[in-house]
């Protein structure tokens, strides 16, 4: 009898039909590649799969490409821990591999008494974390950046920028050099716990062999925007994971300052406003790429889709400009063009409180060797090498 569903097809697979691997990593964004690279350095085989035609085509290539300092989140949170550790690992890796990056620094700028109070609280938080930071007055800020409006600014000297594509390419080379394999165009469609390991059915995009069944004792779910759906393949509809790992999608637009405006608006560092209290986003901030192009974004639009990158919707351009003008008054709406959009996978629901990263080996749920990485939005790029080291430590 022919299987009528992916789960039934997988259940019918016999042991001789299964491709055996020691480590299966689902997702080849920046975190999945970092995990695959790390695990491939151990004995045994490592396979990284991704449904897209190449690595890093979703959140990992649609962001600000910032190396974050790790200053915003609660002291004892995983986000803080892996961001600070990941920052140091990333700078060292960029130096070692010759990856384009620059430690440009960042200002968090305050306007008014309430935001000044936040800035001083943030400075105390940085001191508790042993992250370098200082507050400069508006007068000093104006001398250094005449076009930036600020009553005061918190200076974060360890913030930087990186070429994310170069970073991911280097990790892919490391994966291959250690004997690991990357399989693009490979979608996970079913998964089962079976005989102390995991059976996983993937589609291959090859019309002659459209399906491949894999057995692996270790599976790492690094599927980004799809991580909740991958996790849910292992559990019934009533399982707590259905709500615990449910993702919410925040779409954001990035605007590029045109060449003419860039010539008259010279800014040498990243500039961020004070974030909202639940840190849904870090505000419509100013970032630089390695070519010196100024970008602004992202805004936040909650959306049900994790695939719709169309630029429509979101805040009107006049509203975006008002947010920018709070700290860079010389920008006009005609100076901006839409550059690209990105979607962030958030455990935090609209209007909800801060949610931490999930980095969890699921033995307590009866699934040893299965690691869920869920809600890895910003600062996921900065944190990726630290997350990989943490996963390796959990498993080995």
N, C-alpha and C positions, 0 to 999 in steps of 0.2 A: 504494500500500500504506500502511496506517495504521501509524504508529510504535507500537512495542510497549514502548518505554521513553522516559524523558525525554531521555536522551542521543541516542537515535535520532531523536526528534522534533526536537531541536536541530540535528542533522546535516542534516536535510532542509530546514531553513529556508534560503530564498534571501536574497540581499542585500536585495532589495526588501521582504522581510518583517521586516527588522531595524530597531528603533528605535535611532538613533545618539545616544550621549552621550559627553562627553569624560571625565567622572569618574563611576564607579559605586562607591558606598560600600555595603557589605553590612552591615547592622546599625545600628539607631538607638537604641542605648544612649548613655550619656554620651560615650564615646569616638567612636563613629560620628558622632554629631551634631557633635562638636567638629571632626572631620576634614572632614565635609561643609561645615560653616560656613567652614572655612579655605580649602578648595579652591574653593568657590563665589565667593570674592573674586577669583579669577583669571579670565581670559577663558575662554570655553567653558561648556558645560553640566555641571551636577552633579546627580546623582540619588542619593538615599539611600533604600534599601529596607529594610523590616523585615517579618518574617512575622506580627508581632502587630498588633492593631487600633490600637495607638498606640505612641508612642515610650517607651523606657525601662521596659519592663514586667518585666524580669528582674533581673539583678544590680544594675543602676543604681538601682532603686527598692527594693531589699531589702538594705540595708546600714546602717551606722551614721551616715551623712551627716557624716563627720568630714573636715575639712581637715587632712591629716597634715603634720607638720613635715619628715619625711624623715630620720629618725634611726636607723632600725633596720638598714638593709641595707648590704651591702659598699660601700665608698667609690667604687669604679670601676664599680658596677653601673648598668644603665639605670634600674632602679627608683629608685635614689637620685637620679640626675641629673634624671629627669623629674618626680619628686615635688617636689624642692626648687624647680625652675624652675616647675612647674605650680602650686605653692602661691602663689608671687608673682603669677603670671598670674591665678589664680582670685580672689584677694583684690581685685586691681585691677579685674577684670571685674565682680565683685559690686558694687563701689563705683560703677562706671560705669553699670551697668544697674539699680541699685536692688534687687538680689537680696538676700533676707533671709539674713543670716549674722551670726556673732558670733565674735570672737577670744577664746574663753573660757579657753584655756590647758589644759594637761594635766599631771598628775603620773604618773610611773612610780614605783611604790612598792616598796620592798625590805623583806623580813623575813629576818633572819639574815645570817650572815657571807658565805655564798656569793652571795646576791643583792646584798649591799652591794658586793662585788667587781665584779659585773656592772654595777651602777649607775655606779661610778667608771670602768669601761671604756667605758660608753656616753657618759659625760660627755667623755672624751678623744676619742671618735669624733665627737661633736658639734663639738668644737673644730676637728678636722681638716676638717670639712665647712663650717665657719663658720656653723653653725646655733646660734642662741642657746639656752643651757641652763645651769642651775646646780643644784647639789645643796643641799638644805636638810636639817637634822637632824630627827629625830623630834620633838624638843621644839618646834621652829618649826612643823613640819607640824601638830602637835596644836593649837597656838594658832590656826592659820588654818582648819583643818578638824577640829573636835573629835571628829567621829564616825569619821574615817579612821584606821586603824591602820597605822603605818609606822615602821620604825627610821630610815628616811631616804627622801627622795623626790627624783627628778630632775624639775625644773620645766621644761616646754617651753612658753614663752609664745607661740609662733607657731602652735600648734595651735588649730583652731577648728571650728565647725559651720556647715553651709549647708543651705538648702532645696534639695534636689537636683531637685525637680520645677520650681521656679522657674528654676533654672540651665539645665535642659534646654529649658524653654519659651523662654527668652531666646535660646539658640543656634538653636532652630528658627526663631524670628523672623528672626534674622540670616541664616540660610540662605535663607529666602524673600525677604528684602529684597535679597539679592545675586543673585537670579534662580534659585536652586537649587530643587529639588523633593523633597518627601518623599512616598513611596508606602508606606502601611501595608498590611497584609494581603497582602503580596507576598513569596512564598517562593522562594528560589533552589533549583532542582531539578536543574540541569545546567549545566556550564560547559566550554568548550573553548578552547584556544589556536588561533587561526585567522587567517591572513593578517596577521600582525604585531599583532593585537589579540585581544580576548576576546569570544567569543559566550556569552551567558548566557541561559538559559531560566528564566523565573519564572512562578509561578502567581499569578493576580490576585484570586481570590475572586469574579470576575464570571462568572456562568454563561453569558453571551453570548460573552465573549472570555476563556476560562479561562486562556489562556497568552499570554505576551508574550516575544518574543525581542529581546535587546539586544546591540548591539555597542559596546564601549568599549575604548580603548587603555590606560586606567588603571582598575584595579579595586583597591579597598582592602577587605580582609577584616577587618571589625571586628565579627564575629558573636558575640563573647563566648563563651557556653556552647557554641556551635555552630561555633567557628572552626576546629577540627580537621576537622570534616566538610566545611566549605566548601573548605578547602585540599585535601583529599583528592579532590575532584571533578576536579582537574586532573592527577592522577598515577595511575599503575598501582598495583596492590596491593603490588608489591615495592619501591615507592619509599621512600627514607629518611624522608620526611615522615610516613609512617604511624606510625612510632614517635617520631620527633623532636618532632612536634607533638601527640602524643596527650595529651588532657586527662583529668584525674582530678577528680572532683567532691566538694567538701566542703560538706556541708549544715550550716547553723548556725541555731540558734534564738535569738530575742531575747525577753527577758522585760521586762515593764513593772511598775514599782513602783506599787501602787494609791494612790489619792488620800489615804487615811488615813495610810499609811506615809510618803508624800511630805511630809505636813505635819510629821512628827516627824523625818524624815531629810533634813536640809538639807545639800546638797553643791553647791558653786558652780563646780566645774570637772570635767573628765573625769579619771577615775582608772583607771589600767591597772596590772595586775600585771607582773612581769618575764616576758617571753615565753619559750617553750621554745627550745632551742638551735638548732633548724632553722627557726625562725620559721614553723612551719606556720600558727599563728595568733598573735594578740597577747594571747591569754588572754580569759577571761570578764571583760570590762572594763565600767566604768560610763561611760555617755555621757548627755548631755543633748540634748533637742531644743530648738527655738527657743521652745517654750512652757514650757520648764522641766521637762518630764516626764523622769524618770530611767528609763533602760533599761539592761539588762545583757545581754551576749552578745558574740559568738556562741560557742556550743560548737562542736565539730567532730565530724561523723559522715560518714565516707567512704561514698559511695553510688554505685551504678552509674547512677542516673537523674539527668538534668539537668532534669527537669520535675516531679519529685514534691516539692511544697512542703507536703505534709501534715505536721502537727506531731508525729505519732507517732514513737517511737524517740528516739534521742539519750540524753544523760545523764539519770538520774533527777533529779527536782527537788531531793532532798536533797544530791546531789552538786554540783549547780549552786550551791546555797546555801552549801555548804562552801567552794567556790572564792571566792564573794563575801565570805564571812565572814573570809577571810584578810586583807582590807583594810577591810571594812565590817561589823563584828561584829553590828550591831544589826538586820540584815536577817533576817527569818524566812521560811519557805517560804510561809506564808499571806499574805505581803505581795506575792507575785509572781503575775502572770498571763501566759500566753503571748501575746506580741504578734504576731509574724510570723516567718517563716523565710526564709532566703536560701540560694542555692547559689553557690559560688565556683569558677570554672574554673581549675584548678591544673595547671601542668606538673609540679610536684613530686608524686611518687607517695607513697602512705602510707609513712611511715618514711624517706623519701628526703631528700637534702640540698636546700639552698636552690636554687631555679631562678629565673633572671632573666626579665624580660619578653622576648618576641620582638617586635621592631619591625624588619622586614626587607623590603627590596625584593628580589625574587627573580631578578634578572638572572643570578646565578651558577648558578641552577637552570634557566636557559634560558627564564625567564618575565619579561622586562623589563616594567615597568609594573604588575606585580602585587605588592601589598604585604600581607604577612601580619602581623597584630597578634594574637598568641596568648598565652594565659596572663595576660591583663590583669585580674587580681584586685586586691585592695587593694595599693597606693593608687591604683587606676585613676581614681577620681573626681577626686582631687586632681591627678593627673598629666595629665588629659585634654587641656587646652589646650596643654601642652608636647608631648604626643604628636602632636597635630595639627600644630603648628609643625614638628616633626621630620619627619613624613610629607611635608609640603609642601616642605621643604628637600631631602629625598631625591629627590622626583619632579621638582622644578623648580630 
